């Protein structure tokens, strides 16, 4: 077999293959496309040998554009550094690969202008569908894209988009957290969350927490937004009498609280209990381990792609919401009192 460098292969064209095989360019096009069955076995074999000998690599993007199919899926994320986003993205990418699609990921870094530019870029790439995990500040662009292709939301609603939504069953997750703390003997619970900023999932967790506390006479509770005053408020909370615990609404809040408690000289987790949404790799390494409500992030990502794929295949059913339950993983941070 003839050996070709990458530079030489990049110069080989479909016409070169046709001339080498002694066939028409149209025959080569049929061979590398979806019409191979129209060719005789002898011609197909000659083309196959020519491709192998010349090291020809067809331009899949150009072929896709010509056929109106790029097999590209776009994904817009608010913060690619967030462990939740990384895990969901991995689930999406794995599902894409299993079905012959490629994933194009754009990170807005929570910046409106970046989001606008990325949406324009994704449209120019001729993506076939879009998965969105941002606040969706550029509704006009999203609505325009939705008229052209299927769109699936992950974790958070974007009004007034009417799209499939895949995420966590937030009321159930909060109920599991509060119920576990109550069963373990805690009576005063402080929920720590990032600012809601219009994020539907954060609002759901906040409202569910308030409802759970109101429905349980044995418990008292309060909510604290994550900001530079965290350490001061935690110091005040630690000084209160009685068994108390923190409920961290996500991994970001859990990390901030753990750092603040360490700075305050808190004896983790004898002085205070802690339960957190998400289950990050470092949770078992802090003190006797942080009790977690693990989100099935891989399954959420795979389901988001599955919803998209069904729409691409012509599914016209009403929009659906898929809410996944978390898994309670009990560690030393919520030892029975």
Secondary structure, DSSP 8 states (H G I E B T S, - for coil): -----HHHHHH--HHHHHHHHTS-HHHHHHHHTT-GGGS-HHHHHHHHHHHHHHT----HHHHHHHHT---EEEEEES-TTSHHHHHHHHHHHHHHHHTT-EEEEEE-TT-HHHHHHHHHHHHHTT-SEEEEES----HHHHHHHHHHSEEEEESS--TT---EEEEE-HHHHHHHHHHHHHHTT--EEEEEE---TT-HHHHHHHHHHHHHHHT-TT-EEEEEE-STTHHHHHHHHHTSSS-EEEEESSHHHHHHHHHHHHHTT--TTTS-EEEEEB--TTGGGSTT--EEEE--HHHHHHHHHHHHHHHHTT--S---EEEE--EEE--GGG---
